[in-house]
Amino acid sequence: MFVTISGPAGVGKSTTAAGLADALGYEHTSGGDIFRAVAAERGLSALELNKLAEDEGEIDRELDRRQRELAAERSDLVLESRLAGWMAAEHADLRIWLDAPLDTRIARIAEREGKQRANAREETVARADSEALRYREYYGIDIADLSIYDVTVNTARWSPGGVLDVVRTAVETYDPAADEGGASIDTDYGL
């Protein structure tokens, strides 16, 4: 089974995706790791690379192309990134969106990165705005449109282990035969 896990920064995508892949014996690939590696290769922070990507569209397109290639090549995979549900839509069996209130996400990011909350808030909001602009401009995707997801989970309501339990239950009880056609997703993003 091929599962995507998407959501904004600070919702626990990486923790959940890694735990799910471990529990199921699947491979785990993180779009965030790919993005941060590209930023590091260029000597930039993630926010700086996000800003640069506003002017250099090829940065996003290359990262998204890599995700689509992974999706086409593999099964028994948990692919995690903000756009995983969109980029792998034609291959994914189950698309999951994780979310949490902004204040919860900011607190998590500040703790994880050892930053002041005000700085974490400013960077996180700027990054989200930058990404939303690019997703709309490059692909016509409204990141706030959750209609493509099979499951959405507010991660503020459970511990990391509890979120993993919810998601794992969704995966283990998923019935592909129960799909009644669902919504059609245009997956031609010019990649």
ABEGO torsion letter per residue (X at the ends): XBBBBBEBBGAGAAAAAAAAAAAAGBBBBBAAAAAAAAAAAAGBBAAAAAAAAAABAAAAAAAAAAAAAAAAABBGBBBBBAAAAAAAAAABABBBBBBBBAAAAAAAAAAAAGBBAAAAAAAAAAAAAAAAAAAAAAAGBBAABAAABABBBBAAABBAAAAAAAAAAAAAABBAAABAGEBBBBABAGX
